[in-house]
Amino acid sequence: MHKSIERVAILGAGTMGARIAAHFANAGVPVFLLDIVPPELNAAEKARGLTLQSPEVRNRFARAGLEAALKSRPAAFFSADSARLIQIGSFDDNLDWCAQADWILEVVAENIEIKRALLERVEAHRRPGTLVTTNTSGLSVGAIGKTRSLDFRRHWAGTHFFNPPRYMKLVEIIPGPDVIPEVVDTLSDFCDRQLGKGVVIAKDTPNFIANRVGTFSLLNVLRLMSEMGMTIEEVDACTGPAIGYPKSATFRTADIVGLDVLSHVVENIYENTPDDESREIYKVPALVQETVKRGWLGEKSGQGFYKRVKKDGQSEILTLDPQTMEYRAKQKARFASIDMGRMIDDTRERLRALVGPVLAGQNADKASKFLWSSLSRTCLYAARRVPEIADSPADIDRAMRWGFAWELGPFEIWDAIGVEAMARQLEKEGETLPPLVTKLLGSGDKTFYRNDRGKILCFDMHATARAETFKPVVNPPGILILSSLKESGAIVEKNSGASLIDLGDGVLCCEFHTKMNALGADIIAMIHAGVRRLHSDFDAMVIANQGAHFSAGANLMLVLVAAQEQEWDEIDLAVRQFQNALLAIKYAPRPVVVAPHGLAIGGACEISMQAARIQAAAETYIGLVETGVGVIPAGGGCKETLIRANEQSTGEEDLDLFNALKPRFYNIALAKVSSSAEEARSLGYLRRADSISMNRDHLVADAKQSALAMARANWRPAAANPKEGAARTQVRVLGESFLAAAKLAIHMMLRGEYISEYDAHVARKLAHVLAGGALTSAQNVSEQYLMDLEREAFVSLCGERKTQERIAHTLKTGKPLRN
């Protein structure tokens, strides 16, 4: 392994450079961010009497890039405070800062001569042994660095970050022709562990892996749209979540990327791939040429394939009509096959159903025919690119999952639909199968992937011996995959909602696996079962899963049905059982570490707050959001909020507690959710001792290590006497003094029209609980007392018509109702 990376110099403060710098700052790495010196003063600088020698002028472009990153949406920074790690400067004045950097990352314009000229200047300041990379979406890495010194070339590579860098998982690392292996290892490890990226090693071919395959897929879709007479809305209905692609589908994705950027990528592939059998598809389509000519570049110019306008004070999205080149109201696309597919949760099964009629020679609607032609040609193209752009199908699949957010890569789609069935249909349609596919089928195997007792193997067309035909898909060290552990026989106990899995080394994992990991009786039962196991069989427990989100909270459908049936005792009992399960976590005899990721809201936040420790993924969006559906937190969330406010209170005076509790009251009343795990600290959902994993793939393993460390330190709950029950912790509350202040704040928010009348009603119930009920003075109360208050307020609000309307609306639309 090469030396550690402590400081980075980023050369180029444009959209990508500034946002890459922001993500290094998110990881706690100090950054030098440099750009060119402006050639002339702007009007504002002239008015202020500045000159071209003024530092403020000379750093204008770097400062503008940093400010744009701070304002960007979605947010580039975990927290605005991270920007303090970025020091701005210019190439002319501060290029010598590169001598202090362990990694110099060039992110200037996609022009090989501009990049070469800057790197020549960099070499005069670079220390021997310093890593240098270029961020390029497709230029030859070898060609950019070929004129540099031997030491430079031995530490030279490409690092292709995807936009936006904070959120897109993929980084393609393209080794330079003379690079030493330790450099690639260091970059891979740093991007994986420190930046939270999925790393794929790509060959130095035009546009590398993801853009090569992804651009083919998009251009093929445009071709099919024209041939089949489809609208933009119809194409996006087919190429979004229906097939496991992002909601942005085809045309919204193109708008986000930028149609000028798309044109550049397409032209680069066409010019540099003379031997590609599909080269003719890499010509910029007439539709894209026309939009670029008109300056309709997508999101950056305010219009592309879609255009957002204001109408009667409301935002409306219009769609481009390719025939007239005019914008019109969006049209709803309806296909029977797509509607049918929505009923199938499993993406693999849904893909088989969508293209099944074509493979079976049955009547297929337009969507099925389109999807067959789109998916089959993309899969075929990817298979033809092995080993040109990557040696392993697994690398191409990872690149497409991480770079384009596809749920399944091309070879996983081959397997899902059926390699043999796809191959035979393609041959019927006159296509020649690539060697990769013929070798697979000729060997008697039917899939590119194989599962061997939890170990994933991938077909290797270069294998010389039959026993080596399938090789393990290698993950970076420090990753535990729960599905693989279960398949290898590590399940300790399970029911329909959750499983207990042996992670090894005396650590148990409670994994949720309901839809959206919604919390219900099965999960509560498994939490209790896990805690019981801590008394006898295990040293620690982790509560984690590897679904899209940790949990969207309680199962609202069950709450709504019980409320509509006026089953108040049932609701009361269900809340009491949930409270007891969370107390069991808090006072378990051995440490329980909760590992939230993605959404961790409502009851999921309450589970996290009562753990001995939280190990959160960096992208964790956590909060107590119950007021959004007309109730308040009732699993101990209010109680834990009070405990944390007491912890934060620096003095003995009640005013200190009041000041600590006030912002927490607003957070819950306004259903605020953190935009990152780092922000969750400032909201009080993570404590100082809690940890953050930059890469979610490492989350379970990191949580296990955290649990083990606590177990080895002989951790015990704060009050371990089981006879004390929930009364074991006393919590100070402020009573009437807090309640009166909270009611005044609610009144002011209502008058300012920040909240509705019913929001105010719910907030007053919340204030009553956080005040400790109808107490005339500050005093200490038990945890059980506070949980009883929570439960009473929750049940009473469930009886309100407007709460039931809110829950029903959220279940139907996924959005809150402000009634």
N, C-alpha and C positions, 0 to 999 in steps of 0.2 A: 504494500500500500504506500502511496505517495504521502507527502507531508499533509498536515491538516490545513483546512481553508478557514482562515480567521477574518479576512477582509477581502472585499471584491471591488474591482474597478469596472464600471459599466460605461462603455463609450457609445454615446447616442441616447438622447433623452426624448425620443419620439414616443409614439403610443406604446410600442413594445418595450423599448429600453426603460422608460420610466416605470412601467408596470412590472417588469422583471425586477427592477431595483426595489420596488415596493414589496415584492414577495420575499426577496432576500432579507429585507428589514423585518418582515413578518417572522422570519426564522431567527431573528436576533443577530443577523450578520451586518456589521457596518459596511457601508457602500460609499464609494466615490462615484458620482454621476456627472459625466462631462458631456459637453456638446460644443458646437462651433461658436465662434464669436460673431455676433450679427454684423453684416456688412455696412449697415447704416442705422441711424437713429429712427425710432418711430415717433409719431406725433406727440405721444404722452411724454416721452423722454426729452424731446425738444422743449416742450412747454415747461418742464422742470429744470431746464438748463443743464442737463447732463451732457456728457461727451462720450465719444467712442472709447475713451480710456476709463470711464467710470466702471467700477466693479459690478455695479448693478446692471449696467448695459451689457458688459462682457459675459455675464452669466444668465442673460435673459432667457435663452432657449432651454438651458438646464432647469432654471427656476420654473418656466412655463410647463415643462414636462412634469416636474414634481407636483405643481399645483393642479394640473389636470388629473394626475393619478389620485390626488387627495379628494377631488370632486367626482371622480368617475363612479358610475353606477352600471353594473354592480360594483361594490366597493373593492378597490385594489388592496387596501390595507385592512388587517384585522382590527386595528385601532389607530386613530389618527396620531396617537402618541409615538407610534413606531417610526414616523417620518423623521424623528430626531436622529435616527441612525444614518440618514442620507446626507452627505455633504456634497454640495453642487460646485461646479467649476467649469472651466472651458479647456478645449484642446490646446489653445495657444498659451494659456497661463499655467495650467495645472497638470499637464500630461506627465510631469515628473512624479505625481502621486502614484503612478503605476508601479513605481519601485517599492511601494509599501504593500502592494496587493499580492495575494496568493493566487488569485484567479482574475485574469483580465478578460472581460466578455465584451466583444465588439458587436454592436447592434445598430449600425448605420444603414443607409439605403441599400436596397438589393441591387447593387452595381459593383461588379467585380473590381473595377479600377479604383473606385472610391474606397473600397475595403482595403485593397492592397496598399494604396497611398497612406492611409491612416496607420496600418500595421507597420509600415516601414518607419514611421515616426515613433511608434510605440516601442520598437525594438531598441531604440537609443536609450530608453529609460528602464526597460524590463530587466529584473534580476534573473540570472540564469536559474533554470528550474521552475520558474513561474508558469502556471498553466495559462494557456491562451486559447479562447474558442471564438468562433463566429456564430452568431445567430442568423441563420439563413433558412428560408423555406424551400430552397431547392438548388442554389448555386453549388458548383463543385468545390468542396472543402479543400481537396488537394490542389486545385488550380489557384485558389485564393492565396494559399500559404507557400506555394512552391519556390518563391524567390527569397524566402527568409533563411536565416542561418540554421545550421544543423540542430543546435540546442533548442531553438525556437520550434523547429518542425518536430522534434522529439516530444514536445509538450503541446502539440497543436491538434485541435479537433473541432468538429462542428457540434453545436448544441442547439437543436431546434425546439424552442418553447412554443407552445400553442396559445392562442389568444382567446380569452384573457388568462394570463399566466397563473393567477392565483387559483383559478377554478378548473382549468383544463389539466388533466392528470399527466398527459404524455409529455416526455422529453425524449426526442430522438438524439442519440449520441452517435456522431459519425466520425470514426477514428481517421485522423490524417494518415497518409501513406507511410510516414516515418515515425509515427507516435509509438512511445514505449507502452507496454501493457499496463504498467502501474498508473499511468495517467487516466486511462479509460476506467480502471477500477476505482480510482479516487473520485472521478466525476460521477460515476454510477452510484457509488455509496453515498456521496454527499447529496445528490439529487433525490435519492431514495429516502434517506433518513432525515436529512435536514430540511429539504424543500418539499417533501411529501409527494414526490413524483413517481410515476410509473416509467421506468427506463426501458427503452428498446434500442439495441445496438443496430444501426442501419448501415447499409453499404452506401458508398459515395456515388449513387446513381441519381439522375435528375428527379428532384422533389422527394427523394428518399422513399419511405414506405407509405405513410398515411395519406399524404397529399397525392401520391401517384395513384393509389387505389381509389381514394375518395373523390378525386377529380374525375376519374373515369366514370365512377358511379353517377356523379351529378350530370356529366355531359351525356351519358347514355339515357338518363331520365329526360333531359331536354329533347333528345332525339325522339324518344318514344312519345312524349307529349305532343310533338308536332305531327308525328305519323298517325297517332290515334285520336287527334283532335280533342285533347283534354285541356281543361282550364287549369290555371295555377292552383285554385282551391282543390280541385280533384286530385292533382298530383300530391299536394301537401297532405291531403287526407290519407293517401296511400303510403306515403313515405315518412310518417311520423311514428307515434307510439304503436300504431297498428302492426308494425313489423319490428318493434324494439328500437326504433330510431328516436332521437330527441323530438320534443314538441315543435321545435323550430323547423323540422322536416327539411324540405329541399330549398324552397325559395326564401324563407325567413333566415335560414342558415347563410345563404348566399348574400343576403342583405347585411347580415352581421359581419361576415368576412370582408365584404366590400367587393363590388363588381369589378373595380379596377385591379384589385389584388387577384381576383379570380382570373381575369384576363392575362395578367402577368404570369401566373402559374401555368395556365394552359399553353401560352406561347413558349415558355421555357421547356416544357415537356416536348412539345412538337419539334422545336429546334434541336433538341439534344437526344432524341430517341429515334434515330433513323431506322433501327431494326425492330421497333415495336410493331407487331402485326396489326395493332389497332391504332396506329399513328394518326390516321385520317380523322379519327373522332376528336383528336386534340387540335382542333381549329376553333377559334373563338366563335361561338354560335352568333348568327346575325342578330338575334334578340339581345344578347349581351353586348355586342358591338354597338347597337343602337342606344341602349341605356347609358353606356359609358360616354358615347358621343354627346348625349344630351346632358351629361353631368349628373345623371341619376345613379349614384354609386352605392345606394343602400342606406344603411342607418347613419353613416357619417355625413351624408348630404341631405338627410331628411326624407328621401324617397328612393326607391329602387323597384323591386317587384311589388312591394307594399308601400303605402304612404299613410302616415298618421295625420289627421286633420281635426280641427275643432269645429263642432257643429252644435249650435244651441248650448254652448258652454260644456258640451260633453266631447270626450275624445272618441274619434271614430277611425277605424282602419279601412282604407280603400285598397283595392287590388288592381294591378295593371292588367289591361286587356291587351294581349300581344297582337291581336289583329288590328286594333285601332290605335294602339299606343296611348290610350287614354285611361284614366283611373275611374273605377266604378265601385259601387257598394259591393262588399264581400257577399259571395253566394255560398249557400250551404251545399256541400258536396255529399251526396247520399249514394252508397253502394250497398246492395244486399250482403255481399261477402264481407265487407268491412264491418257492417252492423253485426253480422253473425260472429265475427272474430272478437268483438268486444266482450262476448260472453265467455271467452276462453282466457283464463288467467296466465297459463304457461305459454311463454313466447314460442318455444319450439313446437308445441302442439298447435298453436295458432297459425304459425307459418305453414305447417303441413296442410291445415284446413284451407288456408287461403289459396294455395297453388294446387291443391289436390285435384280439383276438376280438370285442370289443364293436363296434369300427368295421367289422369284416368281417361282422357279423351271425352270428357263429358261437356255439356254446355257450361261455359264459364262466363261470368259477367266481365265488363270492361276492366274492373279493378283487378280481378284475378289474372286476366291476360297480361295486364300491365305489370303486375308484381312478378309474375313468372319471368317475363322478358327482362325486367330490371334486375331482379335478384340473381337469376341464372347467369346472366352475362357478367355481372360483377364478380360472382364466385368463379366463373371460368377465367376471367381476366386475372384475378388474384392467383389462381393455380398456375397460370402461365408465367407468372413473375417469380416463381420459385425455380432455381436459386438466384435469379438475377438481382432482386432487391433484398431478399432475406433467405437464409438457408432453411428456416423452419416455418411451417404454417402457423405455429403458435406465436411467432413474432409478428406476423401480419395481423393475426386476430387481436393481439394485445394492442397493436398500434391503432387499429380501427375502434376498439372499445374505448381506449383512453384518449385518443386524439379527436374522434368524431362522436364520441358518446353513444356508439352503437351497443346495444345489449349483447349482441352476438357478432363475432367477426365472420368473415366469408367462409372459413373452413368449418366453423361451428354451424353456420347456416347449411353448408353441404351436408353435415351430419344430421342436422335436424330434419331436413326434407328427405334425405336419403341419397347417399352418394351414387349408388347404382341407378336408382330411379331418375335422378337428375341427368346422369351421364347418358342413359339410353334416350331420354327425350331430346337432349342436345344433339346427339348423333342423328336422330330423326330429322332434326331441323337443319342438318347439314354442317354442324360444327365439328371440328377436329379436336379430340380430347388431348390435353397436354400430357407430357410424360409423367408428371406427378400423379395424375388420376389413373392413367393406364397401369402404372406400376403398382399403385395401391390395389386396384381391383384385380390385377393379374396375380397378386400375392395371395388372393383369397380373402383379404380383409375388406370390410365394408364401411369402415369409419376412419376418419383422420385421428380421432382421439379414442383412448381406451382408459378405463378406470380399473386399476389393479389394487383392490382393497384400500381405497382412499387415495392412492397415488395416481396422478393424472399423467398418462403417457401420450406422446404425439408421434405420428408416422414420420419416419426419416427415409426419404427416397435415396439417400446416399449410403444406407447401411449395406454392408457386404455380406453379413451373415443373417440368416433368418431370425436368430435369437435377438438381434439388435435392431430389428425393423422399427420397433417403437421405443423411443427414449423418453425418460422423465422430463416433464416440463419443469425447469429449474426456477425457483423463486429466490429472491434475495434472502439472506439469513435473517432470522427474527420474525418469521411470519407463521402464524398458526391458522389453518383453514378448517373451520368447524365442520363443514360437510365432509371433508376428507377424514377427520377424526371419527365422525359418526360411522362412516362406511368401513373404517378399520376396526370397529367394535368397541368404541370408547363410550357408548351410551350407558349411563348408570341407571337412569329412570326417565320415563317420558309419558306425556299425554298429548292430546290433540293440539294444545296451545304452547307447550314448552318442553324442553328436554334438559336433563342434567348430563353433562359431558365431562369425562375425566381428562383434564388438560395435562396430566402428568405432574410429578414432583409434589403430590399432595394438594393440588389445586383443582377445585370443582368449578364448572361453568354452568350457569343457568341461562339457557338460550331461549328467547321467544321466537315463535314462528307462526303467529296468527297473521291475518291480513292486516297490513300496515303495522304489524306487531301491537295491535290494540289490546289493552289490558282487560282481562276478564277472569272468571273463576279458575280456569285451567292454569293460568300464569300464577295467580295467587297461591294455588295449591302447590305448584312446583317450587315457588320461593320458600314456602314452609318446609317442603321436603328437603330442599338444599340446606336450609339452616339446621334441620335435624341431623343431616349427615355431618355437619361441622362438629357436632358433639362427639362423634365416634370415628368417622372414616377419613376426614379431610382436614387440612390445616388452614385453608382459606377458600373463599369463593369469589368468582368473578361473575357479574351479571352483564352479559354482552350478547350481541348477535351480529350477523353479517348481511342483514337485509339492506334495502335501500335507505331505511331510516331506523334509528333505534326504537322509537315508538311514537305514535301520534296520540298517545294518552288512552283514557278510558274508552270502552266500547259504548259510544253514544247511542247506538240503536237500542241496546238493552235498557239504558237509562230512560230513553224516550218512551219505549213500550210500557215500562213499569209506571212511568208518570201518567201516561194516558189512561192506564188501567187503575190509577190511583192506589197503587200498591206501595203505600208509604213505608210500611214495616219492612217490605222487601228491599226498598232502596236504603233504608236505615241499616239493615243487616249487611247489605253489600258494601256500604261505605265502612261500616265497623270492621268487616273482614279485611278490607283493603288497608285500613289503618293498622290493624294488628299485624298484617304481613310486613308493612314497612317498619313497624316497631321491632319486629323479629330481625329485620336486616340491621337496624341500628344497634340493637343489643345482642347480636349474635355472639357466641363465645369466641369466635375466631374472626379475623378481618374479612369484610365483604367490600370488594372494589367494583364500582359500577363504571361501565365504559360506554358512554353515550356517543352517538355520531349522527350526523344529519339532524332530522327533527327529533327533539326529545322534549315534548311539550306536555303540559298538564300533569297527569299522573306519572308520566315518565320522568318529568323534572323532579317530582316529589320522591320517587325512588332514588334518583341520583343524590338528592340533598340529604338523605338519611343514611347513606353509605359511610363506611369508615374513611373512604378515599374515593375520589373521582379521577379516572384516567380518560380524558375526553379527546376525541378527534378534533383537530384544529377547526375543521368545518362542522361545528356543532351549533345548532340553532335551538337554544334551550330557553324555556320560560314557563311561568304559570299563567296560562291563557284562558282559564275557566270563565272569566267574566265575559269573554267573547261569545259564549253560548249561554250566558245568563245565570251562571252559578259561581261559586267561589271554590278555591282549592280546599279539599276536604280529606286528603290522605295524609295530612300532617304538614302540608305546604305552608299554611299560615303559621303554625306552631314553629316550624323550622326557620321561617322568616324572622320571627321574634327572637329565636335563639341566636341567629346570626347578627341581628341588630344589637343584641346585648353583648355579643363578642366584640363587635366593632366599637361599641361605646367606650370611649377612652377614659371617661371620668366616672365619678360616683353620682353625679347629679342627674336628675331625671331629664334635664334638657339635653344631655349627651345622648341618651337613649332616643329621645324624640327626634333629634337631628339624624340619627342613624336609621330610624324606622321610616321617616317621612319619604325618602326616595324609593324605598322598597314598597311602600303602600302605592305610590304612583305606578311603579312597574307592574304590579299585579292588577290594579284597577284599570290600567290601559292595555293590559294583555301584552306587554312588551316582550319580544323575543330577541335574544342576542343574535348578532350577525356573525359571530364567531365565538369560539371557546374563549379567546382572549377577552372579548367584550363581556362574556359571561362572568368574568372575575369582577369587573366594575359593577355589574348588576347584582352581585352577591350570590350568584348560583354556584360559582366555584370559589373555594377557599384558597389561601396562599399555598397550603400543602398539596393541593390537587395538581395533577400534571396534565400536559397536553402532548399528544402524539401528532406530529405533522403529517405522517402518512397513515391513513386509515387502515391500510393493509397490515400495519404493525400493531394495531390497537389492542387486539386480544392478547398477543404475546407481551406487549408492554404492561397491560393490566395484570397479567399473570405475574410478571416480575415484581410489580408494585405490591401485589398481595403477598408474594413470597417474602419480600423484604420486611414487611410488617409482621408476618408470622415468625420470621427468624428473630425479630426484635422483641418477641413475646408480647405482641399487642393484645390489649384487652379493652373492652368497652369502658367508657368513662365511669359508668356506675354498673358494676357487674353483679350486684346482689339480686337474684331473681325474685326474692320475697318483696322487694320494693315495688315491683310492677312498673306501670307507666308513671307513677308518682316519683320515680327515682331522680328526675331532673326538675328542679324548680326554675321557673321562667319569670322574670320581672316584666310586668305590664303596667301601663300608665293610666288605664281607666278613663275617667271622664275628660281629663285634660287633653288626651290624644283624640278622643272621639269628637270633642267639640271642634278642635282644629281641623280634623279630617272632614267634618261636615261642612265647615266653611270653605275648604278647598274644593269640595264637590260642588257646592253652590256656585262658586266662581267659575268653575269649568263649565257648568251648565249654562250660566249667563253668557259666557263667551262662546257658546255653541260648539264647544269642543266635544261634548258628550250629549247623549240623548237623555230624556227624562228617565227611561228605564235603565240606562247605564248608571245614572245617579242612584237609582233605587238599589241596584246590585252593589254599587260601591259603598253605600251606607251599611249594607249587611257586612261587607268586608271590613269596614272600619270598626264595626261593633266587635268583630272577632279579634282584630289586631289590638284593640284597646283592652281586651280581656273581659269584654262583656260590660254589664251595668255596674261598674265599680266606681265609687266616688273618689277613690284615691289610688295612687300607685301602690302595688304590692306584688308579692311572689305568688305564682299559681303553678299547678302541676301540669305536666304535658297532657295528662288525660283530660283535665278540665278544658284545656284549649281545643283538644280534638273533639270533645263533646260539643263545644261551641261551633266548630267547623261543620260538624255533621248536621247539627240542628239547622244551621243557615242553609246548607246545601239542600236538605230535604224540603225545607219551606220554599226555596226558590224553584225547585222542581215542580211544585204545585202551581206555579204562576203560568198563565197562558202564554205570555210573551217569552218566557224561557223555553217553553215547549216549541214555540214558533222558531226561536233561534236554533235550537238543536236540529229541528227538521230541516231548516234551510241549509245548515252546515253539512248535514248528511247528504243532501241533494246536490249542492253546488260546490262544497269544499271551501266556501267563503263565509265570513261572518255576516250576520244580519243586524243592521242598526235600526231596530224597531222602537 
